[in-house]
Amino acid sequence: MTVADNVRSALEVDEVSSHLHPMGSFDPEDHGVPTGREEVWRFTPLRRLRGLHKDAPFVGGTFRTDVSAPEGVVVDRIEDGSGRGSSGLVPTDRISARAWLAATSTLSVRIPTEATPADPVYVTVTGTGVEGASAGHVVVTAEPHSRATVVFRFQGSATLADNVELVVGDGAHLTVVSIDDWADDAVHVGHRHANVGRDATFRHVDISFGGDVVRQDTTAEYSGPGGSVEMLGLYFADAGQHIEHRLFVDHTAPNTKSNVTYKGALQGEGAHTVWIGNVLIRKVAEGIDTYEENRNLVLTDGCQADSVPNLEIETGEILGAGHASATGRFDDEQLFYLRSRGVPEDEARRLVVHGFFHDLIRRIAVPELEEQLVATVEQELQGVL
Amino acid sequence: MSTLEIKDLHVTVETEDGPKEILKGVNLTIRDGETHAIMGPNGSGKSTLAYSIAGHPKYTVTSGTVTLDGADVLAMTVDERARAGLFLAMQYPVEVPGVSVANFLRTAKTAIDGEAPKLRTWAKDVTAAMEQVKMDPAFAQRNVNEGFSGGEKKRHEIV
Protein backbone atom coordinates (compact mmCIF):
# COMPACT_ATOMS: atom_id res chain seq x y z
CA MET A 1 0.00 0.00 0.00
CA THR A 2 1.36 3.39 -0.94
CA VAL A 3 0.94 6.55 1.10
CA ALA A 4 -1.61 7.75 -1.43
CA ASP A 5 -3.63 4.56 -0.92
CA ASN A 6 -3.55 5.07 2.82
CA VAL A 7 -4.82 8.61 2.44
CA ARG A 8 -7.58 7.45 0.11
CA SER A 9 -8.81 4.82 2.48
CA ALA A 10 -8.57 7.14 5.47
CA LEU A 11 -10.68 9.70 3.68
CA GLU A 12 -13.15 7.05 2.53
CA VAL A 13 -13.12 8.50 -0.96
CA ASP A 14 -14.17 5.31 -2.71
CA GLU A 15 -16.28 3.47 -0.22
CA VAL A 16 -19.87 4.39 0.35
CA SER A 17 -20.36 3.98 4.05
CA SER A 18 -23.90 5.29 3.96
CA HIS A 19 -26.16 2.57 5.35
CA LEU A 20 -29.15 3.94 3.46
CA HIS A 21 -27.50 3.59 0.08
CA PRO A 22 -26.35 0.12 -0.89
CA MET A 23 -23.51 -0.35 -3.39
CA GLY A 24 -24.72 0.06 -6.95
CA SER A 25 -24.68 -2.45 -9.77
CA PHE A 26 -25.70 -2.41 -13.43
CA ASP A 27 -26.91 -6.00 -13.25
CA PRO A 28 -30.58 -6.21 -12.22
CA GLU A 29 -29.92 -9.67 -10.78
CA ASP A 30 -27.55 -8.12 -8.20
CA HIS A 31 -30.59 -6.37 -6.77
CA GLY A 32 -33.11 -8.66 -5.19
CA VAL A 33 -36.82 -8.31 -5.89
CA PRO A 34 -38.06 -5.99 -3.15
CA THR A 35 -40.49 -7.49 -0.69
CA GLY A 36 -41.55 -4.25 0.96
CA ARG A 37 -39.66 -4.99 4.17
CA GLU A 38 -36.47 -3.27 3.01
CA GLU A 39 -35.73 0.14 4.47
CA VAL A 40 -35.75 1.76 1.02
CA TRP A 41 -39.00 0.10 -0.07
CA ARG A 42 -41.08 -0.02 3.07
CA PHE A 43 -43.18 3.03 2.22
CA THR A 44 -43.83 2.13 -1.44
CA PRO A 45 -47.04 0.31 -2.49
CA LEU A 46 -45.25 -2.39 -4.52
CA ARG A 47 -48.49 -3.95 -5.75
CA ARG A 48 -49.32 -0.76 -7.61
CA LEU A 49 -45.97 -0.66 -9.50
CA ARG A 50 -47.29 -2.96 -12.27
CA GLY A 51 -44.31 -5.26 -11.83
CA LEU A 52 -41.63 -2.62 -12.47
CA HIS A 53 -39.80 -3.88 -9.39
CA LYS A 54 -40.06 -7.50 -10.57
CA ASP A 55 -39.77 -8.61 -14.18
CA ALA A 56 -42.49 -6.73 -16.07
CA PRO A 57 -41.19 -6.59 -19.66
CA PHE A 58 -40.36 -3.19 -21.09
CA VAL A 59 -42.27 -3.17 -24.35
CA GLY A 60 -41.43 0.48 -25.04
CA GLY A 61 -43.21 2.92 -27.26
CA THR A 62 -45.86 3.89 -24.76
CA PHE A 63 -44.63 7.44 -24.52
CA ARG A 64 -43.53 10.23 -26.83
CA THR A 65 -40.78 12.74 -26.14
CA ASP A 66 -40.85 16.25 -27.60
CA VAL A 67 -37.90 18.56 -27.15
CA SER A 68 -37.84 22.26 -27.81
CA ALA A 69 -34.42 23.80 -27.38
CA PRO A 70 -33.18 27.35 -27.93
CA GLU A 71 -30.31 28.04 -30.28
CA GLY A 72 -26.93 26.90 -29.02
CA VAL A 73 -28.23 23.81 -27.22
CA VAL A 74 -27.36 20.48 -28.84
CA VAL A 75 -30.04 17.77 -28.68
CA ASP A 76 -29.25 14.24 -29.88
CA ARG A 77 -30.66 10.74 -29.85
CA ILE A 78 -27.77 8.39 -29.11
CA GLU A 79 -28.27 4.72 -29.94
CA ASP A 80 -24.84 3.26 -29.10
CA GLY A 81 -24.91 3.91 -25.37
CA SER A 82 -22.06 6.42 -25.41
CA GLY A 83 -22.27 9.11 -22.77
CA ARG A 84 -24.14 6.84 -20.41
CA GLY A 85 -22.78 6.82 -16.91
CA SER A 86 -21.00 10.15 -17.38
CA SER A 87 -22.65 11.45 -14.19
CA GLY A 88 -21.30 8.49 -12.22
CA LEU A 89 -24.81 7.07 -11.78
CA VAL A 90 -24.71 3.40 -10.85
CA PRO A 91 -28.16 1.89 -10.20
CA THR A 92 -28.78 1.26 -6.52
CA ASP A 93 -32.00 -0.65 -6.98
CA ARG A 94 -33.59 -3.15 -9.30
CA ILE A 95 -35.90 -0.74 -11.13
CA SER A 96 -33.05 1.63 -11.98
CA ALA A 97 -30.84 -1.26 -13.17
CA ARG A 98 -33.66 -2.73 -15.26
CA ALA A 99 -34.42 0.63 -16.85
CA TRP A 100 -30.71 1.14 -17.61
CA LEU A 101 -30.63 -2.17 -19.46
CA ALA A 102 -33.96 -1.72 -21.24
CA ALA A 103 -33.70 1.87 -22.50
CA THR A 104 -32.69 1.46 -26.13
CA SER A 105 -31.63 5.02 -26.79
CA THR A 106 -30.37 7.97 -24.84
CA LEU A 107 -31.72 11.49 -25.13
CA SER A 108 -28.72 13.79 -24.86
CA VAL A 109 -29.07 17.51 -24.13
CA ARG A 110 -25.77 19.38 -24.20
CA ILE A 111 -25.19 23.00 -23.29
CA PRO A 112 -21.78 23.88 -24.81
CA THR A 113 -18.98 25.58 -22.87
CA GLU A 114 -19.83 29.15 -21.85
CA ALA A 115 -23.20 29.04 -23.64
CA THR A 116 -26.01 30.96 -21.98
CA PRO A 117 -29.19 30.20 -23.94
CA ALA A 118 -31.86 32.82 -23.35
CA ASP A 119 -34.79 30.41 -22.99
CA PRO A 120 -35.23 27.12 -21.14
CA VAL A 121 -34.98 23.76 -22.89
CA TYR A 122 -38.35 21.99 -22.70
CA VAL A 123 -38.51 18.19 -22.69
CA THR A 124 -42.11 16.99 -22.71
CA VAL A 125 -42.80 13.31 -22.10
CA THR A 126 -46.34 12.31 -23.04
CA GLY A 127 -47.51 8.87 -22.02
CA THR A 128 -49.84 7.12 -24.46
CA GLY A 129 -50.95 4.13 -22.41
CA VAL A 130 -50.36 2.13 -19.24
CA GLU A 131 -50.35 -1.26 -20.99
CA GLY A 132 -46.71 -2.31 -21.08
CA ALA A 133 -43.89 -0.59 -19.28
CA SER A 134 -41.38 1.80 -20.84
CA ALA A 135 -37.85 2.72 -19.90
CA GLY A 136 -36.06 6.00 -20.59
CA HIS A 137 -32.56 7.39 -20.31
CA VAL A 138 -31.55 11.04 -20.45
CA VAL A 139 -28.15 12.71 -20.11
CA VAL A 140 -28.01 16.47 -19.63
CA THR A 141 -24.53 17.95 -19.84
CA ALA A 142 -23.91 21.54 -18.84
CA GLU A 143 -20.36 22.15 -20.00
CA PRO A 144 -18.04 24.43 -18.00
CA HIS A 145 -19.24 27.98 -17.37
CA SER A 146 -22.52 27.50 -19.24
CA ARG A 147 -25.80 28.66 -17.76
CA ALA A 148 -29.15 27.08 -18.64
CA THR A 149 -32.53 25.82 -17.48
CA VAL A 150 -34.02 22.48 -18.56
CA VAL A 151 -37.69 21.76 -17.90
CA PHE A 152 -39.03 18.18 -17.94
CA ARG A 153 -42.78 17.80 -18.07
CA PHE A 154 -44.47 14.41 -17.72
CA GLN A 155 -48.09 14.09 -18.82
CA GLY A 156 -50.59 11.52 -20.05
CA SER A 157 -50.77 7.87 -18.97
CA ALA A 158 -47.72 5.63 -18.72
CA THR A 159 -45.85 3.03 -16.71
CA LEU A 160 -42.39 4.52 -16.82
CA ALA A 161 -39.01 3.82 -15.24
CA ASP A 162 -36.19 6.15 -16.15
CA ASN A 163 -32.66 7.24 -15.32
CA VAL A 164 -31.74 10.89 -15.77
CA GLU A 165 -28.10 11.92 -15.55
CA LEU A 166 -27.15 15.52 -14.94
CA VAL A 167 -23.55 16.56 -15.42
CA VAL A 168 -22.75 20.07 -14.27
CA GLY A 169 -19.30 21.17 -15.46
CA ASP A 170 -16.89 23.39 -13.53
CA GLY A 171 -18.35 26.83 -12.95
CA ALA A 172 -21.59 25.94 -14.78
CA HIS A 173 -25.04 26.87 -13.57
CA LEU A 174 -27.79 24.36 -14.33
CA THR A 175 -31.44 24.53 -13.23
CA VAL A 176 -33.51 21.42 -13.86
CA VAL A 177 -37.26 21.56 -13.33
CA SER A 178 -39.23 18.32 -13.26
CA ILE A 179 -43.02 18.51 -13.37
CA ASP A 180 -44.93 15.27 -12.78
CA ASP A 181 -48.31 16.29 -14.14
CA TRP A 182 -49.45 12.79 -15.09
CA ALA A 183 -52.98 11.50 -15.60
CA ASP A 184 -54.46 9.67 -12.60
CA ASP A 185 -53.41 6.19 -13.74
CA ALA A 186 -49.69 6.80 -14.42
CA VAL A 187 -46.89 5.02 -12.56
CA HIS A 188 -43.48 6.68 -12.66
CA VAL A 189 -40.35 5.47 -10.88
CA GLY A 190 -37.47 7.80 -11.63
CA HIS A 191 -33.81 8.02 -10.71
CA ARG A 192 -31.89 11.22 -11.18
CA HIS A 193 -28.27 11.73 -10.43
CA ALA A 194 -26.33 14.97 -10.58
CA ASN A 195 -22.58 15.33 -10.66
CA VAL A 196 -21.64 18.85 -9.65
CA GLY A 197 -18.28 20.27 -10.74
CA ARG A 198 -15.90 22.68 -9.11
CA ASP A 199 -17.65 25.95 -8.15
CA ALA A 200 -20.70 24.83 -10.13
CA THR A 201 -24.31 25.44 -9.16
CA PHE A 202 -27.01 22.83 -9.57
CA ARG A 203 -30.62 23.65 -8.83
CA HIS A 204 -33.31 21.00 -8.96
CA VAL A 205 -36.97 21.90 -8.79
CA ASP A 206 -39.26 18.93 -8.32
CA ILE A 207 -43.00 19.41 -8.77
CA SER A 208 -45.47 16.55 -8.39
CA PHE A 209 -49.20 16.85 -8.90
CA GLY A 210 -50.45 13.88 -10.91
CA GLY A 211 -50.05 10.13 -11.24
CA ASP A 212 -51.18 7.10 -9.25
CA VAL A 213 -47.72 6.25 -7.91
CA VAL A 214 -44.76 8.58 -8.38
CA ARG A 215 -41.46 7.67 -6.76
CA GLN A 216 -38.42 9.79 -7.47
CA ASP A 217 -34.90 9.09 -6.25
CA THR A 218 -32.81 12.22 -6.63
CA THR A 219 -29.14 12.09 -5.75
CA ALA A 220 -26.19 14.45 -6.08
CA GLU A 221 -22.45 14.24 -5.61
CA TYR A 222 -19.60 16.66 -6.16
CA SER A 223 -16.62 16.18 -8.46
CA GLY A 224 -14.76 19.18 -7.07
CA PRO A 225 -14.77 21.67 -4.21
CA GLY A 226 -16.96 24.77 -4.04
CA GLY A 227 -20.05 23.29 -5.70
CA SER A 228 -23.56 24.20 -4.62
CA VAL A 229 -26.76 22.14 -4.75
CA GLU A 230 -30.26 23.42 -4.15
CA MET A 231 -33.20 21.02 -4.29
CA LEU A 232 -36.69 22.45 -4.05
CA GLY A 233 -39.83 20.36 -4.10
CA LEU A 234 -43.54 21.08 -4.20
CA TYR A 235 -46.12 18.31 -4.21
CA PHE A 236 -49.86 17.95 -3.91
CA ALA A 237 -51.33 14.50 -3.25
CA ASP A 238 -55.02 13.86 -3.85
CA ALA A 239 -57.17 10.93 -2.70
CA GLY A 240 -55.46 7.58 -3.33
CA GLN A 241 -52.25 9.08 -4.70
CA HIS A 242 -48.79 7.97 -3.59
CA ILE A 243 -46.01 10.53 -4.05
CA GLU A 244 -42.57 9.60 -2.77
CA HIS A 245 -39.38 11.62 -2.87
CA ARG A 246 -36.03 10.21 -1.80
CA LEU A 247 -33.20 12.69 -1.74
CA PHE A 248 -29.54 12.01 -1.19
CA VAL A 249 -26.80 14.60 -1.23
CA ASP A 250 -23.38 12.99 -0.99
CA HIS A 251 -20.83 15.59 0.10
CA THR A 252 -17.83 14.09 -1.67
CA ALA A 253 -15.74 17.29 -1.81
CA PRO A 254 -14.76 20.04 0.63
CA ASN A 255 -16.36 23.49 0.83
CA THR A 256 -19.53 22.39 -0.90
CA LYS A 257 -23.06 23.49 -0.09
CA SER A 258 -26.47 21.88 -0.19
CA ASN A 259 -29.95 23.05 0.64
CA VAL A 260 -33.02 20.84 0.33
CA THR A 261 -36.55 22.20 0.88
CA TYR A 262 -39.65 20.16 0.03
CA LYS A 263 -43.19 21.27 0.81
CA GLY A 264 -46.32 19.26 0.25
CA ALA A 265 -50.06 19.37 0.74
CA LEU A 266 -52.34 16.35 1.06
CA GLN A 267 -56.08 16.01 0.62
CA GLY A 268 -58.55 13.14 0.41
CA GLU A 269 -58.82 9.55 1.61
CA GLY A 270 -55.62 7.57 1.06
CA ALA A 271 -53.43 10.45 -0.09
CA HIS A 272 -49.92 9.38 0.90
CA THR A 273 -46.66 11.27 0.63
CA VAL A 274 -43.20 10.10 1.58
CA TRP A 275 -40.15 12.26 1.95
CA ILE A 276 -36.79 10.73 2.79
CA GLY A 277 -33.98 13.23 3.05
CA ASN A 278 -30.44 12.06 3.43
CA VAL A 279 -27.14 13.88 3.55
CA LEU A 280 -23.77 12.18 3.89
CA ILE A 281 -20.82 14.31 4.93
CA ARG A 282 -17.69 12.34 4.10
CA LYS A 283 -14.41 12.70 5.91
CA VAL A 284 -12.99 14.58 2.95
CA ALA A 285 -15.87 17.09 2.96
CA GLU A 286 -14.51 19.69 5.36
CA GLY A 287 -15.99 23.17 5.42
CA ILE A 288 -19.34 22.12 3.94
CA ASP A 289 -22.72 23.62 4.75
CA THR A 290 -25.98 21.70 4.48
CA TYR A 291 -29.60 22.05 5.47
CA GLU A 292 -32.63 19.96 4.60
CA GLU A 293 -36.23 20.61 5.37
CA ASN A 294 -39.64 19.07 4.75
CA ARG A 295 -43.05 20.58 5.54
CA ASN A 296 -46.42 18.96 5.02
CA LEU A 297 -49.85 20.51 5.24
CA VAL A 298 -52.63 17.99 5.79
CA LEU A 299 -55.87 19.48 4.47
CA THR A 300 -58.39 16.71 5.21
CA ASP A 301 -58.82 13.51 7.22
CA GLY A 302 -57.56 10.21 5.80
CA CYS A 303 -54.14 11.40 4.59
CA GLN A 304 -50.73 10.13 5.58
CA ALA A 305 -47.44 12.02 5.34
CA ASP A 306 -44.22 10.16 6.14
CA SER A 307 -41.15 12.29 6.58
CA VAL A 308 -37.71 11.01 7.54
CA PRO A 309 -34.73 13.36 7.56
CA ASN A 310 -31.31 11.67 7.91
CA LEU A 311 -27.86 13.10 8.37
CA GLU A 312 -24.68 11.04 8.38
CA ILE A 313 -21.63 12.93 9.53
CA GLU A 314 -18.08 11.62 9.14
CA THR A 315 -16.32 14.88 9.93
CA GLY A 316 -17.07 17.66 12.37
CA GLU A 317 -14.92 20.19 10.54
CA ILE A 318 -17.88 21.79 8.81
CA LEU A 319 -19.65 25.14 8.63
CA GLY A 320 -23.09 23.80 9.34
CA ALA A 321 -25.44 20.84 9.09
CA GLY A 322 -29.07 20.70 10.02
CA HIS A 323 -32.47 19.36 9.16
CA ALA A 324 -36.09 19.93 10.03
CA SER A 325 -39.41 18.26 9.40
CA ALA A 326 -42.92 19.27 10.36
CA THR A 327 -46.34 17.96 9.41
CA GLY A 328 -49.48 19.73 10.50
CA ARG A 329 -53.04 20.57 9.65
CA PHE A 330 -54.65 23.96 9.14
CA ASP A 331 -53.86 26.26 11.99
CA ASP A 332 -57.20 27.21 13.59
CA GLU A 333 -55.68 30.39 15.01
CA GLN A 334 -54.57 31.56 11.57
CA LEU A 335 -57.98 30.83 10.09
CA PHE A 336 -59.74 32.58 12.96
CA TYR A 337 -57.45 35.59 12.64
CA LEU A 338 -58.15 36.01 8.92
CA ARG A 339 -61.89 35.37 9.30
CA SER A 340 -62.20 37.80 12.19
CA ARG A 341 -60.97 40.41 9.70
CA GLY A 342 -63.91 39.64 7.43
CA VAL A 343 -62.24 37.16 5.08
CA PRO A 344 -64.67 34.29 4.25
CA GLU A 345 -63.59 30.80 5.31
CA ASP A 346 -62.74 29.34 1.88
CA GLU A 347 -60.82 32.48 0.99
CA ALA A 348 -58.96 32.28 4.30
CA ARG A 349 -58.01 28.65 3.67
CA ARG A 350 -56.82 29.55 0.19
CA LEU A 351 -54.69 32.37 1.60
CA VAL A 352 -53.07 30.04 4.13
CA VAL A 353 -52.24 27.37 1.51
CA HIS A 354 -50.95 29.96 -0.93
CA GLY A 355 -48.85 31.37 1.86
CA PHE A 356 -47.52 27.89 2.64
CA PHE A 357 -46.25 27.44 -0.93
CA HIS A 358 -45.51 31.07 -1.70
CA ASP A 359 -41.94 31.32 -0.42
CA LEU A 360 -41.00 28.13 -2.24
CA ILE A 361 -42.56 29.20 -5.54
CA ARG A 362 -40.67 32.48 -5.30
CA ARG A 363 -37.38 30.64 -4.77
CA ILE A 364 -37.84 28.58 -7.94
CA ALA A 365 -36.80 31.70 -9.87
CA VAL A 366 -37.97 30.47 -13.28
CA PRO A 367 -40.36 33.29 -14.21
CA GLU A 368 -41.90 31.28 -17.07
CA LEU A 369 -43.22 28.76 -14.55
CA GLU A 370 -44.20 30.83 -11.56
CA GLU A 371 -47.63 31.95 -12.76
CA GLN A 372 -48.45 28.50 -14.08
CA LEU A 373 -47.59 26.89 -10.73
CA VAL A 374 -49.73 29.30 -8.76
CA ALA A 375 -52.61 28.50 -11.14
CA THR A 376 -52.09 24.73 -10.73
CA VAL A 377 -52.08 25.02 -6.94
CA GLU A 378 -55.29 27.04 -7.22
CA GLN A 379 -56.84 24.33 -9.39
CA GLU A 380 -55.85 21.57 -6.94
CA LEU A 381 -57.42 23.53 -4.10
CA GLN A 382 -60.79 23.88 -5.78
CA GLY A 383 -61.71 20.32 -4.90
CA VAL A 384 -61.32 20.74 -1.16
CA LEU A 385 -62.00 24.36 -0.26
CA MET B 1 -77.45 53.97 15.46
CA SER B 2 -75.95 50.61 16.36
CA THR B 3 -76.56 48.67 19.52
CA LEU B 4 -74.70 45.59 20.69
CA GLU B 5 -76.79 43.73 23.21
CA ILE B 6 -75.51 40.82 25.28
CA LYS B 7 -78.08 39.00 27.39
CA ASP B 8 -77.43 36.32 30.00
CA LEU B 9 -74.40 34.95 28.12
CA HIS B 10 -73.00 31.61 29.33
CA VAL B 11 -69.75 30.36 27.78
CA THR B 12 -67.69 27.22 28.39
CA VAL B 13 -64.25 26.07 27.25
CA GLU B 14 -63.02 22.51 26.85
CA THR B 15 -60.47 21.52 29.47
CA GLU B 16 -58.82 18.22 30.33
CA ASP B 17 -61.47 17.71 33.02
CA GLY B 18 -64.38 18.39 30.66
CA PRO B 19 -66.14 21.66 29.86
CA LYS B 20 -65.58 24.52 32.28
CA GLU B 21 -67.97 27.43 32.51
CA ILE B 22 -66.18 30.78 32.29
CA LEU B 23 -69.01 33.26 31.71
CA LYS B 24 -72.02 32.79 33.95
CA GLY B 25 -74.69 35.13 32.64
CA VAL B 26 -73.17 38.34 31.31
CA ASN B 27 -75.49 41.24 30.52
CA LEU B 28 -74.18 44.29 28.65
CA THR B 29 -75.65 46.81 26.24
CA ILE B 30 -73.36 49.04 24.22
CA ARG B 31 -74.89 51.89 22.23
CA ASP B 32 -73.39 54.02 19.49
CA GLY B 33 -70.69 56.37 20.74
CA GLU B 34 -70.24 54.64 24.07
CA THR B 35 -66.94 53.31 25.30
CA HIS B 36 -67.03 50.55 27.90
CA ALA B 37 -64.07 49.28 29.82
CA ILE B 38 -64.36 45.80 31.31
CA MET B 39 -62.06 45.30 34.26
CA GLY B 40 -61.35 42.31 36.42
CA PRO B 41 -58.55 40.12 37.74
CA ASN B 42 -56.69 37.63 35.51
CA GLY B 43 -58.89 34.75 34.46
CA SER B 44 -62.17 36.49 35.16
CA GLY B 45 -63.33 36.13 31.52
CA LYS B 46 -62.61 39.47 29.82
CA SER B 47 -60.90 37.84 26.84
CA THR B 48 -63.44 35.03 26.81
CA LEU B 49 -66.20 37.58 26.38
CA ALA B 50 -64.40 39.30 23.50
CA TYR B 51 -63.48 36.03 21.74
CA SER B 52 -66.98 34.60 22.19
CA ILE B 53 -68.52 37.63 20.51
CA ALA B 54 -66.00 37.33 17.66
CA GLY B 55 -66.76 33.60 17.33
CA HIS B 56 -63.48 31.89 18.26
CA PRO B 57 -63.95 28.10 17.86
CA LYS B 58 -62.41 27.39 21.29
CA TYR B 59 -65.39 28.89 23.12
CA THR B 60 -68.85 27.36 23.28
CA VAL B 61 -71.88 29.53 24.00
CA THR B 62 -74.25 27.38 26.06
CA SER B 63 -77.02 29.92 26.54
CA GLY B 64 -77.85 33.58 26.18
CA THR B 65 -78.01 35.92 23.20
CA VAL B 66 -75.79 38.46 21.44
CA THR B 67 -77.50 40.80 18.98
CA LEU B 68 -76.25 43.66 16.87
CA ASP B 69 -79.17 45.94 15.99
CA GLY B 70 -81.47 42.99 16.59
CA ALA B 71 -79.52 40.61 14.29
CA ASP B 72 -78.43 37.34 15.93
CA VAL B 73 -74.63 37.53 16.09
CA LEU B 74 -74.23 33.99 17.41
CA ALA B 75 -75.85 32.58 14.26
CA MET B 76 -73.27 34.31 12.07
CA THR B 77 -69.95 32.83 10.97
CA VAL B 78 -66.74 34.49 12.14
CA ASP B 79 -66.28 36.44 8.93
CA GLU B 80 -69.96 37.47 8.79
CA ARG B 81 -69.57 38.98 12.26
CA ALA B 82 -66.52 40.91 11.09
CA ARG B 83 -68.34 42.18 8.04
CA ALA B 84 -71.33 43.17 10.23
CA GLY B 85 -68.94 45.55 11.99
CA LEU B 86 -67.53 43.66 14.97
CA PHE B 87 -63.77 44.00 15.18
CA LEU B 88 -61.61 42.25 17.73
CA ALA B 89 -58.26 43.89 18.30
CA MET B 90 -56.16 40.91 19.29
CA GLN B 91 -53.91 40.72 22.26
CA TYR B 92 -51.59 38.42 20.34
CA PRO B 93 -52.08 38.86 16.59
CA VAL B 94 -51.35 35.62 14.70
CA GLU B 95 -48.52 35.17 12.19
CA VAL B 96 -49.51 33.96 8.74
CA PRO B 97 -46.36 32.86 6.89
CA GLY B 98 -46.12 33.58 3.16
CA VAL B 99 -49.11 35.93 3.04
CA SER B 100 -47.99 39.50 2.40
CA VAL B 101 -49.56 42.36 4.32
CA ALA B 102 -50.61 43.96 1.02
CA ASN B 103 -52.33 40.75 -0.12
CA PHE B 104 -54.05 40.25 3.25
CA LEU B 105 -55.35 43.83 3.48
CA ARG B 106 -56.62 43.69 -0.08
CA THR B 107 -58.43 40.38 0.49
CA ALA B 108 -59.98 41.65 3.72
CA LYS B 109 -61.05 44.91 2.09
CA THR B 110 -62.58 43.01 -0.84
CA ALA B 111 -64.51 40.78 1.55
CA ILE B 112 -65.85 43.72 3.55
CA ASP B 113 -66.84 45.90 0.57
CA GLY B 114 -68.05 43.04 -1.60
CA GLU B 115 -65.82 44.25 -4.45
CA ALA B 116 -62.11 44.59 -5.07
CA PRO B 117 -60.74 48.04 -4.24
CA LYS B 118 -59.65 50.12 -7.22
CA LEU B 119 -56.00 49.41 -7.94
CA ARG B 120 -55.21 53.03 -8.71
CA THR B 121 -56.26 54.46 -5.37
CA TRP B 122 -55.71 51.34 -3.24
CA ALA B 123 -51.92 51.55 -2.95
CA LYS B 124 -52.21 55.22 -2.05
CA ASP B 125 -54.89 54.52 0.58
CA VAL B 126 -52.79 51.81 2.23
CA THR B 127 -49.68 53.98 2.29
CA ALA B 128 -51.68 56.83 3.82
CA ALA B 129 -53.21 54.58 6.46
CA MET B 130 -49.82 53.15 7.34
CA GLU B 131 -48.30 56.59 7.61
CA GLN B 132 -51.13 57.62 9.91
CA VAL B 133 -50.09 54.98 12.44
CA LYS B 134 -46.41 55.68 11.66
CA MET B 135 -45.72 52.34 9.96
CA ASP B 136 -43.11 52.01 7.26
CA PRO B 137 -44.98 51.32 3.96
CA ALA B 138 -42.29 48.70 3.21
CA PHE B 139 -44.25 46.49 5.64
CA ALA B 140 -46.84 45.93 2.94
CA GLN B 141 -44.38 43.54 1.25
CA ARG B 142 -43.69 41.51 4.38
CA ASN B 143 -45.63 38.50 5.62
CA VAL B 144 -48.55 39.06 7.97
CA ASN B 145 -47.26 39.68 11.49
CA GLU B 146 -44.15 37.58 10.83
CA GLY B 147 -41.20 39.06 12.65
CA PHE B 148 -43.21 42.11 13.64
CA SER B 149 -42.50 43.55 17.06
CA GLY B 150 -45.37 43.66 19.53
CA GLY B 151 -46.10 47.28 18.75
CA GLU B 152 -45.82 46.73 15.01
CA LYS B 153 -48.34 43.91 15.22
CA LYS B 154 -50.79 46.17 17.02
CA ARG B 155 -50.31 49.00 14.56
CA HIS B 156 -50.86 46.63 11.66
CA GLU B 157 -54.18 45.70 13.31
CA ILE B 158 -55.24 49.32 13.23
CA VAL B 159 -54.36 49.75 9.54
Boltz contact constraints between the chains, C-beta under 6 A:
constraints:
  - contact:
      token1: [A, 332]
      token2: [B, 57]
      max_distance: 6.0
  - contact:
      token1: [A, 333]
      token2: [B, 94]
      max_distance: 6.0
  - contact:
      token1: [A, 334]
      token2: [B, 94]
      max_distance: 6.0
  - contact:
      token1: [A, 334]
      token2: [B, 96]
      max_distance: 6.0
  - contact:
      token1: [A, 336]
      token2: [B, 56]
      max_distance: 6.0
  - contact:
      token1: [A, 337]
      token2: [B, 94]
      max_distance: 6.0
  - contact:
      token1: [A, 339]
      token2: [B, 78]
      max_distance: 6.0
  - contact:
      token1: [A, 339]
      token2: [B, 79]
      max_distance: 6.0
  - contact:
      token1: [A, 340]
      token2: [B, 54]
      max_distance: 6.0
  - contact:
      token1: [A, 340]
      token2: [B, 78]
      max_distance: 6.0
  - contact:
      token1: [A, 340]
      token2: [B, 82]
      max_distance: 6.0
  - contact:
      token1: [A, 340]
      token2: [B, 88]
      max_distance: 6.0
  - contact:
      token1: [A, 341]
      token2: [B, 82]
      max_distance: 6.0
  - contact:
      token1: [A, 341]
      token2: [B, 108]
      max_distance: 6.0
  - contact:
      token1: [A, 342]
      token2: [B, 79]
      max_distance: 6.0
  - contact:
      token1: [A, 342]
      token2: [B, 82]
      max_distance: 6.0
  - contact:
      token1: [A, 342]
      token2: [B, 83]
      max_distance: 6.0
  - contact:
      token1: [A, 342]
      token2: [B, 108]
      max_distance: 6.0
  - contact:
      token1: [A, 342]
      token2: [B, 111]
      max_distance: 6.0
  - contact:
      token1: [A, 342]
      token2: [B, 112]
      max_distance: 6.0
  - contact:
      token1: [A, 343]
      token2: [B, 79]
      max_distance: 6.0
  - contact:
      token1: [A, 343]
      token2: [B, 107]
      max_distance: 6.0
  - contact:
      token1: [A, 343]
      token2: [B, 108]
      max_distance: 6.0
  - contact:
      token1: [A, 343]
      token2: [B, 111]
      max_distance: 6.0
  - contact:
      token1: [A, 344]
      token2: [B, 79]
      max_distance: 6.0
  - contact:
      token1: [A, 344]
      token2: [B, 111]
      max_distance: 6.0
  - contact:
      token1: [A, 351]
      token2: [B, 99]
      max_distance: 6.0
  - contact:
      token1: [A, 355]
      token2: [B, 96]
      max_distance: 6.0
  - contact:
      token1: [A, 355]
      token2: [B, 97]
      max_distance: 6.0
  - contact:
      token1: [A, 355]
      token2: [B, 98]
      max_distance: 6.0
  - contact:
      token1: [A, 355]
      token2: [B, 99]
      max_distance: 6.0
  - contact:
      token1: [A, 356]
      token2: [B, 98]
      max_distance: 6.0
  - contact:
      token1: [A, 358]
      token2: [B, 98]
      max_distance: 6.0
  - contact:
      token1: [A, 359]
      token2: [B, 98]
      max_distance: 6.0
